[in-house]
């Protein structure tokens, strides 16, 4: 579902920070996820070797991306999977709609898919008279509440069981109020069970696609993904083009990193490896499998040697779990599909800085995200690069809206700063003026915002050189 109101990041932040229950829910959930990740990777040396391997696998895939995508298409076609290419989300939506109409489907059961969120697929299908039913428990919860996911891995992480209990009681007919987690899960399962049987088409995301074998890899814990991909006669998989890997042997290291980083598991309950539709003599599985490959700006990002590192991401969400900003404001404050540190890079790269340029500024650059990223994305470096792009026009041509923050006043301030640090005379004059002003530095504009939560600096009346000379020590000593 698209954002109903204009994006106002500062307003969203203030709203999130004033919601005590939200902050309590996030703190509890993040502490649990961080602890589980730490427990599953107790050997830091082994983890570092695994991260290096994951980084190498993903870099290799990006370096060979055009060839691997062609190989993937050929192998999928050989296996009986129909491949569709979409340059934009609008094209991807039309492809999915055409498949649904070809089978006269009025319902679509969906497994968890961030790409479908990127496409705003549910909203699009609703406008065309088709009901999209989320079957992942977290997605099912937020769909009942008419919300969007607040986390890449745990969509309803911002809600506690009491809030879920009230939602089920109010939204699901004849549902008694209960706060028992097992009972709530059973209610969702019973509600969704008949939907699987009725649906003609199921949709899923793709965690990895193997070019060597034409295999679609999907990991999950609830079994809903397996139901969506096997019970309906038609399975549609949607995938960003960067998710391809070269060989089947690349999958195990990435699986270890993905499941350990995302949920603190050695492996998820279900690992689905889909290579073809139902074959002759097989008793279950879809009769058709479609793979929709979405670009949506990824080719453009790939063309930049530094920004292409964004495409290494395996969507584990661990950068969110360790981010001091995300932990305090949650995912909805970001106002877009991808929240947290990786979202602050991916969103401006795909949607432009003019609309989303505030996102990269919402970071302390503490480096926690880079320290835990399983494929070693240098997130702080990329955030700094985006901040630089927002001040300079046409530096690379990759980021739309570059230079939107550029202003004459700030340009003159920095030129003055450079002048004062290049010419000793102007440096002495500037230092003297600052010392004379002391604590009377102007507190307007950005300085007012800065000193609102910090103590204003007081410039000393005398410089260190002057004080040393007064003590009788020469500059040469």
PECORWO-V552169 format. One record per residue. RES is the residue in one small letter. PHI is phi in whole degrees, 0 to 359 (NA if undefined). NEAR is the number of other C-alpha atoms within 10 Angstrom. Layout:
# PECORWO-V552169
res = [RES,RES]
phi = [PHI,PHI]
near = [NEAR,NEAR]
This chain:
# PECORWO-V552169
res = [x,x,x,x,x,x,x,x,x,x,x,x,x,x,x,x,x,x,x,x,x,x,x,x,x,x,x,x,x,x,x,x,x,x,x,x,x,x,x,x,x,x,x,x,x,x,x,x,x,x,x,x,x,x,x,x,x,x,x,x,x,x,x,x,x,x,x,x,x,x,x,x,x,x,x,x,x,x,x,x,x,x,x,x,x,x,x,x,x,x,x,x,x,x,x,x,x,x,x,x,x,x,x,x,x,x,x,x,x,x,x,x,x,x,x,x,x,x,x,x,x,x,x,x,x,x,x,x,x,x,x,x,x,x,x,x,x,x,x,x,x,x,x,x,x,x,x,x,x,x,x,x,x,x,x,x,x,x,x,x,x,x,x,x,x,x,x,x,x,x,x,x,x,x,x,x,x,x,x,x,x,x,x,x,x,x,x,x,x,x,x,x,x,x,x,x,x,x,x,x,x,x,x,x,x,x,x,x,x,x,x,x,x,x,x,x,x,x,x,x,x,x,x,x,x,x,x,x,x,x,x,x,x,x,x,x,x,x,x,x,x,x,x,x,x,x,x,x,x,x,x,x,x,x,x,x,x,x,x,x,x,x,x,x,x,x,x,x,x,x,x,x,x,x,x,x,x,x,x,x,x,x,x,x,x,x,x,x,x,x,x,x,x,x,x,x,x,x,x,x,x,x,x,x,x,x,x,x,x,x,x,x,x,x,x,x,x,x,x,x,x,x,x,x,x,x,x,x,x,x,x,x,x,x,x,x,x,x,x,x,x,x,x,x,x,x,x,x,x,x,x,x,x,x,x,x,x,x,x,x,x,x,x,x,x,x,x,x,x,x,x,x,x,x,x,x,x,x,x,x,x,x,x,x,x,x,x,x,x,x,x,x,x,x,x,x,x,x,x,x,x,x,x,x,x,x,x,x,x,x,x,x,x,x,x,x,x,x,x,x,x,x,x,x,x,x,x,x,x,x,x,x,x,x,x,x,x,x,x,x,x,x,x,x,x,x,x,x,x,x,x,x,x,x,x,x,x,x,x,x,x,x,x,x,x,x,x,x,x,x,x,x,x,x,x,x,x]
phi = [NA,283,298,282,244,303,290,229,298,296,295,298,297,300,296,293,292,273,266,295,294,300,295,293,299,295,300,296,292,295,301,294,294,295,295,293,297,297,290,277,237,287,266,293,293,295,299,296,296,294,296,298,295,299,299,295,297,290,297,300,296,291,296,250,305,302,294,292,293,295,295,299,299,295,292,298,298,297,276,100,268,270,256,236,251,227,283,234,293,298,294,298,298,295,297,298,299,296,295,297,291,297,249,52,267,255,226,225,268,240,274,293,204,289,295,294,292,300,281,53,296,302,296,298,293,301,294,252,76,242,270,261,249,284,248,295,303,297,293,298,296,287,293,299,271,55,242,252,299,254,209,294,258,244,301,255,295,278,249,260,294,295,293,294,300,295,297,297,297,278,259,258,303,59,257,290,285,210,255,285,298,297,292,296,296,296,298,296,297,294,294,274,304,290,294,298,290,276,287,272,228,240,232,218,272,220,282,206,234,264,294,299,242,70,259,259,255,226,250,195,241,254,89,293,296,293,295,295,263,234,284,293,291,233,243,248,251,247,208,290,296,282,282,284,236,283,235,298,289,284,290,305,299,291,297,300,292,294,289,293,284,283,230,68,247,293,203,285,298,235,239,265,239,255,241,195,291,301,264,302,93,278,268,216,106,286,276,224,232,241,243,255,262,256,271,51,92,294,297,295,297,299,287,262,302,270,293,299,296,302,283,291,305,253,58,273,81,290,295,293,296,255,275,295,281,302,302,265,243,74,280,293,298,289,74,220,297,257,266,71,304,291,293,290,258,296,295,298,291,268,251,98,287,299,273,233,293,286,301,296,280,273,211,276,55,287,88,298,296,291,294,256,302,293,245,60,283,281,303,300,297,289,295,297,297,294,297,295,300,291,258,232,273,54,282,221,80,271,260,290,81,300,84,292,268,297,219,298,299,292,300,293,298,290,294,296,299,298,299,292,263,259,251,305,297,294,297,295,297,296,294,298,295,294,294,295,288,56,277,267,303,297,244,231,59,300,295,295,297,294,278,296,237,223,282,293,291,246,280,294,292,245,281,298,300,295,294,294,296,297,278,88,258,280,295,281,281]
near = [18,16,11,7,7,8,15,14,17,14,10,16,18,12,12,19,15,11,12,11,14,19,18,15,18,23,16,14,18,19,13,15,19,17,12,17,22,15,13,17,19,10,10,10,10,11,17,16,11,18,21,14,19,26,21,16,21,25,18,14,24,23,12,14,22,14,14,23,23,12,18,24,21,19,19,26,15,14,16,19,23,18,17,16,15,18,15,14,19,14,17,24,19,15,17,21,17,12,16,21,11,9,12,11,16,17,21,26,28,29,29,28,22,22,21,23,18,17,22,18,22,22,15,19,20,14,10,11,10,18,17,20,21,23,27,24,21,20,22,20,23,21,19,15,14,9,15,22,25,26,23,23,19,18,21,22,21,24,19,17,14,13,13,22,19,15,16,21,16,15,11,13,9,9,14,14,16,16,15,11,13,9,13,20,12,11,15,17,16,10,14,19,13,10,17,24,13,14,19,22,28,29,27,25,24,24,24,24,29,26,25,18,18,28,24,24,19,22,23,19,14,16,16,24,26,21,19,30,28,22,20,24,20,24,28,27,25,24,24,22,24,27,23,27,26,25,17,14,12,18,18,12,14,24,21,23,26,27,19,24,27,25,23,23,18,16,18,18,12,15,16,18,17,18,20,22,23,17,12,6,6,8,7,13,22,21,16,17,27,23,23,22,23,23,18,21,17,19,16,16,20,19,13,14,8,13,24,20,21,21,23,23,20,21,19,20,24,29,25,24,29,23,20,17,16,24,22,20,23,26,27,22,23,26,21,21,25,24,25,32,29,25,21,25,26,22,21,22,23,17,17,17,25,16,16,22,25,18,24,26,13,18,18,12,18,11,16,19,25,20,14,19,23,30,25,20,21,17,24,21,15,22,22,16,15,24,20,15,25,25,17,16,17,13,13,12,13,19,25,20,23,25,20,16,18,14,10,7,9,12,12,11,11,11,12,14,14,12,14,17,14,11,10,11,11,15,16,14,12,16,17,17,13,18,18,15,15,14,13,13,15,10,13,10,8,9,12,13,11,13,13,11,8,9,8,16,11,13,18,15,15,13,13,10,12,12,11,12,11,10,9,8,12,10,9,4,4]
